[in-house]
Structure formats: C-alpha cells, structure tokens
C-alpha cells in the first residue's frame, strides 16, 4: 500500500509559464522525495507598462510517503 501527500507551492519565471513550472518542480525536488505528479492550480502574470514581466504559477505536487 502507498500513501500520497500533496503540497502546494508557487513559482515564477521571467520567460514563460512552462519555465515557472519546471523551476518549481526542480526546486521542490531538492527537499521532497518521490514526486509523482504535479498540476497547475492557478497562473497569473505581472504586467509593467503594458508588458508581461513575470509569469507565476501555483502548483500542487503529489509525492509518495516513505
């Protein structure tokens, strides 16, 4: 039997939503073992002078407990 936990994190990037997701998962992997999946709960952008300056995502990451 396995037990899975879910953690919510936020991440940002100046490049894209995809880059923000990749950075978030990479950073979470430094302290969370056995990550099995992730999904984007929310996404937003920061706009300055009519131009997108930052992409932000809120991720839910599931991982198997040892």
N, C-alpha and C positions, 0 to 999 in steps of 0.2 A: 504494500500500500504506500502511496506517496501523498504528501501534503504540500499544497502550494500556497504561497503567500503573495500578496500584491502590494506593491509600494508605488506611490505617486511621486514623480519628480518633474522639475521644469528645466528646460534647457534653451539656449539661444545661439544664434549664428547671424553673422552679417551676410552670409552667402545665400542660404535657402532653408526652407522647412526641412528638407531631407537632410541637410548638413546638421541642423539642430537636433534631429532625431539621432543621427549617427553619433554625435558628440555626447548626447545624453546617455545613450546605451554604453558607449565606451567608458564614460566616467563612472556610471553605476557599476560596471563590471569590475572596477578596481576594488570595490568593497562588498559587492553582492555576488555570491557564487550561484551557479546553477540557474542562470536566467533562461527561461524557456520561451517567453514571448513578450511583446510589448505592443501597445496600441496608443494612438494619439487620441487623447481625451478632448483637447482643445488646442487651437492655434490662433496666433494673433501677430500683428506686425506693429512696429514702432515707425511712425512717419514724421519726418522733419522736412519742412519746406516742400511738401508735396512729393517727397521721395521716400521709398522704404529704406530704413536704416538698419533694422534688426528684425529677424524672424524668431518667434518664440513658440515653443510647444510645451504642452503638459502631457506627460506620458504616464501610463500605468504599466508597470513592469511586473510580470509574474515570474516567480522563481520557486524551485522545489526546495523544501527544507530538508536538511540533513538529519 
